[in-house]
Amino acid sequence: MKDLEIISDFTIFLQNKGLTIQDICQYLVTVSLKDYGFYCAVFAEIQKNGQVRVTSHFGADPKDVEAWQDMDFEIKTPVNDCLRENRIVWINTLPNYSQDYELLNSLPTDTRLKTLVAFPLRGSSHLLGAISILSSEKIELDTEIELLIKSLCHMTALRMEIGSNLKTKLTDSQNGKSPINNGNLTTLTPRQKKILEMLIEKKTNKEIADVLIYSVSTIKQETIAIYEKLGLRGREDSYLLHEYLDAIKE
């Protein structure tokens, strides 16, 4: 199937009502990308506690998925790299990871795995998560297949955003309504306000800890408390706070 036909077919599929991310993962590997040897797709999200968790998958052994669960966002993994750097991560040296990801060699890996591709799924203003697709073939990265995968993932992100509960938040924001209760900002401690300012500046927990001279663990705990007070999922929602930056500094 030619790339344009694949994209056209996927577009039609995404028009179905009631689709879940698992449905999309299944379609990607059983229809859209099956000719490239892709047999598994995994969707992961950043949690409030700063860890990355697989929330949907198709074609993966549940036992293997569990072993990869709840990795700290600051650990160097293909998924974390694609999320942090907003880029495609392409590895075709598997089942052995390169020195960059040496830590991952201790975790269970499907013996079929030859190529892993991770791609960030971003909405219009927020991060949805990342999708990873696994192939039993060693696939070299070239412009043609990169554009195909990017197109499929961008359409997936759009479909997810349309059906997401976040749509209400974004609509309220565009209509002039505050998506967050501004009064909750007054419940933040002085230290939490300082941390929040640096979160808005996209600083990592370690960078914040270095500035404030606290442990990374303390910063993580404070970050979780901040998000809970403000009703946010995590760092991916921090863009909503820019309009309150002046109030925080007062």
C-alpha positions as CSV (number, residue, x, y, z in Angstrom):
1,M,0.0,0.0,0.0
2,K,1.4,3.4,-1.0
3,D,2.0,6.0,1.7
4,L,-0.8,8.3,0.4
5,E,-3.2,5.3,0.4
6,I,-2.1,4.4,4.0
7,I,-2.7,8.0,5.2
8,S,-6.1,8.2,3.4
9,D,-7.2,4.9,4.8
10,F,-6.1,5.9,8.3
11,T,-8.0,9.2,8.0
12,I,-11.2,7.3,7.2
13,F,-10.6,5.0,10.1
14,L,-10.2,7.9,12.6
15,Q,-13.7,9.1,11.7
16,N,-15.2,6.2,13.5
17,K,-17.0,7.1,16.7
18,G,-16.0,5.8,20.1
19,L,-12.4,5.1,19.1
20,T,-10.0,4.4,22.0
21,I,-6.2,4.9,21.9
22,Q,-5.9,1.1,22.1
23,D,-8.1,0.8,18.9
24,I,-5.7,3.2,17.2
25,C,-2.6,1.3,18.4
26,Q,-4.1,-1.9,17.0
27,Y,-5.0,-0.3,13.6
28,L,-1.5,1.2,13.2
29,V,0.3,-2.2,13.6
30,T,-2.2,-4.5,12.0
31,V,-3.2,-2.3,9.0
32,S,-1.3,1.0,8.5
33,L,2.3,-0.2,9.2
34,K,2.1,-4.0,9.0
35,D,4.2,-4.0,5.8
36,Y,7.1,-2.6,7.7
37,G,7.0,-5.4,10.3
38,F,5.5,-3.4,13.1
39,Y,3.7,-5.7,15.5
40,C,3.2,-3.7,18.7
41,A,2.2,-0.1,19.6
42,V,2.4,1.4,23.1
43,F,0.9,4.7,24.4
44,A,2.4,6.3,27.5
45,E,1.5,9.4,29.5
46,I,3.2,11.6,32.1
47,Q,1.6,11.2,35.5
48,K,1.2,13.8,38.2
49,N,4.0,12.3,40.2
50,G,6.4,12.9,37.3
51,Q,6.6,9.3,36.2
52,V,5.7,7.9,32.7
53,R,3.1,5.2,32.6
54,V,1.8,3.0,29.8
55,T,-2.0,3.5,29.6
56,S,-2.8,1.6,26.4
57,H,-1.1,-0.9,24.2
58,F,-1.6,-3.6,21.5
59,G,0.7,-6.5,20.7
60,A,2.8,-6.3,23.9
61,D,3.1,-8.9,26.6
62,P,1.4,-7.5,29.8
63,K,4.3,-8.8,31.9
64,D,6.8,-6.9,29.8
65,V,4.7,-3.7,30.0
66,E,4.6,-4.0,33.8
67,A,8.4,-4.1,34.0
68,W,8.6,-0.9,32.1
69,Q,6.0,1.0,34.1
70,D,6.4,4.1,36.2
71,M,9.8,5.3,35.0
72,D,10.8,8.8,36.3
73,F,10.4,11.3,33.5
74,E,14.1,12.4,34.0
75,I,15.4,8.9,33.3
76,K,16.9,8.7,29.8
77,T,14.6,6.4,27.7
78,P,13.4,6.7,24.1
79,V,9.9,7.7,25.2
80,N,11.2,10.3,27.7
81,D,13.6,11.7,25.1
82,C,10.9,12.1,22.5
83,L,8.7,13.8,25.0
84,R,11.3,16.2,26.4
85,E,12.8,17.1,23.1
86,N,9.7,16.9,20.9
87,R,11.3,14.7,18.3
88,I,11.1,11.2,16.8
89,V,13.5,8.7,18.4
90,W,14.5,5.9,16.1
91,I,16.5,2.9,17.3
92,N,17.3,-0.1,15.1
93,T,20.1,-1.9,17.1
94,L,17.6,-3.9,19.2
95,P,17.2,-6.1,21.1
96,N,20.3,-4.5,22.6
97,Y,20.2,-0.8,23.4
98,S,23.1,1.4,22.7
99,Q,25.3,3.0,25.4
100,D,22.8,5.9,25.5
101,Y,20.1,3.7,26.9
102,E,22.3,1.1,28.6
103,L,20.1,1.1,31.6
104,L,17.3,-0.5,29.6
105,N,19.2,-3.6,28.7
106,S,18.3,-5.0,32.1
107,L,14.6,-4.9,31.4
108,P,12.7,-7.6,29.5
109,T,12.6,-7.2,25.7
110,D,10.7,-9.1,23.0
111,T,13.2,-11.2,21.1
112,R,11.5,-10.2,17.8
113,L,12.3,-6.6,18.4
114,K,14.7,-5.0,15.9
115,T,13.4,-1.4,15.5
116,L,11.7,0.9,18.0
117,V,10.2,4.3,17.0
118,A,9.0,6.7,19.7
119,F,7.0,9.9,18.7
120,P,5.5,12.6,20.9
121,L,1.7,13.2,20.5
122,R,1.0,16.9,21.1
123,G,-2.3,18.7,21.0
124,S,-2.7,22.3,20.0
125,S,-1.4,23.5,23.4
126,H,-0.7,20.5,25.5
127,L,1.2,17.2,25.6
128,L,-0.9,14.2,25.2
129,G,1.8,11.5,25.6
130,A,4.0,9.4,23.3
131,I,3.4,6.5,21.1
132,S,6.0,3.8,20.5
133,I,5.8,1.3,17.7
134,L,8.0,-1.9,17.5
135,S,9.1,-3.7,14.4
136,S,10.6,-7.2,13.9
137,E,12.6,-5.8,11.0
138,K,15.7,-3.6,11.1
139,I,14.4,-0.4,9.4
140,E,16.7,2.4,8.4
141,L,15.4,5.9,8.9
142,D,14.7,7.7,5.7
143,T,12.6,10.7,4.7
144,E,9.7,8.6,3.2
145,I,9.0,6.4,6.3
146,E,9.7,9.3,8.7
147,L,7.1,11.4,7.0
148,L,4.6,8.5,7.0
149,I,5.0,7.8,10.7
150,K,4.9,11.5,11.6
151,S,1.7,12.0,9.5
152,L,0.0,9.0,11.2
153,C,1.0,10.2,14.7
154,H,-0.1,13.8,14.1
155,M,-3.5,12.6,13.0
156,T,-3.7,10.4,16.0
157,A,-2.9,13.4,18.3
158,L,-5.6,15.4,16.5
159,R,-8.2,12.6,16.9
160,M,-7.3,12.3,20.6
161,E,-7.6,16.0,21.2
162,I,-11.0,16.2,19.6
163,G,-12.3,13.4,21.8
164,S,-10.4,14.5,24.9
165,N,-12.0,15.9,28.1
166,L,-9.4,18.7,27.8
167,K,-11.4,20.2,25.0
168,T,-13.6,21.7,27.6
169,K,-10.7,23.4,29.4
170,L,-9.3,24.8,26.1
171,T,-12.8,26.1,25.0
172,D,-13.3,27.8,28.4
173,S,-9.9,29.4,28.1
174,Q,-10.6,30.7,24.6
175,N,-13.9,32.1,25.8
176,G,-12.2,34.1,28.5
177,K,-13.1,31.7,31.4
178,S,-10.3,30.7,33.7
179,P,-9.5,27.0,33.3
180,I,-8.2,27.0,36.8
181,N,-9.6,28.4,40.0
182,N,-7.4,31.5,40.6
183,G,-8.2,31.4,44.3
184,N,-6.3,28.1,44.6
185,L,-3.1,30.1,44.0
186,T,-3.4,31.6,47.4
187,T,-3.1,28.2,49.0
188,L,0.4,27.8,47.7
189,T,3.3,28.3,50.2
190,P,6.1,30.8,49.4
191,R,8.3,27.9,48.4
192,Q,5.7,26.3,46.2
193,K,5.2,29.6,44.4
194,K,8.9,29.8,43.7
195,I,8.9,26.2,42.4
196,L,5.8,27.0,40.3
197,E,7.6,30.0,38.6
198,M,10.4,27.6,37.6
199,L,8.0,24.9,36.4
200,I,6.5,27.6,34.1
201,E,10.1,28.3,32.9
202,K,10.3,24.5,32.1
203,K,13.1,23.8,34.5
204,T,13.6,20.2,35.5
205,N,13.3,19.0,39.1
206,K,17.0,18.8,39.4
207,E,17.5,22.4,38.1
208,I,14.9,23.6,40.6
209,A,16.6,21.6,43.5
210,D,19.9,23.2,42.6
211,V,18.6,26.7,42.7
212,L,16.6,26.3,45.9
213,I,19.2,24.0,47.6
214,Y,16.7,21.2,48.3
215,S,16.8,17.5,47.4
216,V,15.2,16.4,44.2
217,S,12.9,14.3,46.2
218,T,11.6,17.3,48.1
219,I,11.0,19.2,44.8
220,K,9.1,16.2,43.5
221,Q,6.8,16.1,46.5
222,E,6.2,19.9,46.3
223,T,5.5,19.6,42.6
224,I,2.9,17.0,43.2
225,A,1.3,19.1,45.9
226,I,1.2,22.1,43.6
227,Y,-0.6,20.2,40.8
228,E,-3.1,18.8,43.3
229,K,-3.9,22.2,44.7
230,L,-4.4,23.7,41.3
231,G,-6.3,20.8,39.8
232,L,-3.7,19.9,37.1
233,R,-2.5,16.6,35.7
234,G,1.1,17.6,35.7
235,R,3.8,19.4,33.8
236,E,1.9,19.0,30.6
237,D,-0.8,21.4,31.9
238,S,1.6,24.1,33.2
239,Y,1.0,26.2,30.1
240,L,-2.3,27.1,31.6
241,L,-0.6,29.0,34.4
242,H,1.2,31.6,32.3
243,E,-1.8,34.0,32.7
244,Y,-1.3,33.8,36.5
245,L,2.4,34.4,36.5
246,D,2.1,38.0,37.7
247,A,-0.3,37.0,40.5
248,I,2.2,34.4,41.7
249,K,5.0,36.9,42.0
250,E,2.9,39.4,44.1
